[in-house]
Amino acid sequence: MATIIARHQVGDITIWLAGHQERVDTFAPVATILNEFQDMDNPNSVLLLIEATDMEKFGAMVNDPANADLKDRHTVIEPIIISLPIGG
């Protein structure tokens, strides 16, 4: 299992927050934990803390063009910055 941090901006935080369960369901095949955080200084800047069960499948899912619609509906603004543990 690998801990992943993903940070990005959203166009509308209300829409993004309403999509929480859809994100949980989408990530379920490749992750066991999906915690979401919001920056105090910028409400449209969010961070996801993800425990990925399979990094290869996680990468494929994130880069799958079929998930572009999900990003659009949730008002995700690129880039999505992915961070991994040092030495992990």
Secondary structure, 3 states (H helix, E strand, C coil): CEEEEEEEEECCHHHHHHCHHHHHHHHCCCEEEEEEEECCCCCCEEEEEEEECCHHHHHHHHHCHHHHHHHHHCCEEEEEEEECCCCC
